[in-house]
Amino acid sequence: MSVPTVSFSDLSKSSKKVAEVVERAQRVHVTRRDGEDLYLTTEHHDRQREETADVTARLFAALINNDEGARAVLLALPEVFPWTRHLSAEEVREFVVDLVDATRDAVELDVHSTLHRVVVEWRATARILADPDLAAQLTTPLPDEDHGEVFAP
């Protein structure tokens, strides 16, 4: 789907025209030179996106609550995330739980960064496991020497 684009200066100079574009397209990409780009959207469109996320999160959570649904999710996972083939069965189950929890956070708490982080972290784990030399290097036990306290980030 193509989203109309306007510059921030166009928005400030011709806000009424840009508002008309937003009403027609429901969403407009606003480019900025001095900061992160923005999106303008209608309230109706934003409510629909929230409802879509809510339905998706609830459906996903309901699916994994019974054996048949969980099996369907596990069978579909490699289609959506091909790199999961490098994870063990237990790691895949952990990933699914993390994914469902992060999806719920996106809906219930309006925190979307958790879902992104879960996917990025599990993909990085799969990348390590896909390389036998790297996996061996990173899973080799450390010497028994104490390197001091590890502080929380």
HELIX and SHEET records of a PDB file:
HELIX    1   1 PHE A    8  LYS A   13  1                                   6    
HELIX    2   2 SER A   15  ALA A   25  1                                  11    
HELIX    3   3 GLU A   43  LEU A   63  1                                  21    
HELIX    4   4 ASP A   67  VAL A   80  1                                  14    
HELIX    5   5 PRO A   82  HIS A   86  5                                   5    
HELIX    6   6 ALA A   89  GLU A  108  1                                  20    
HELIX    7   7 SER A  113  ALA A  130  1                                  18    
HELIX    8   8 PRO A  132  THR A  139  1                                   8    
SHEET    1   A 3 THR A   5  SER A   7  0                                        
SHEET    2   A 3 ARG A  27  THR A  31  1                                        
SHEET    3   A 3 LEU A  38  THR A  41 -1                                        
END                                                                             
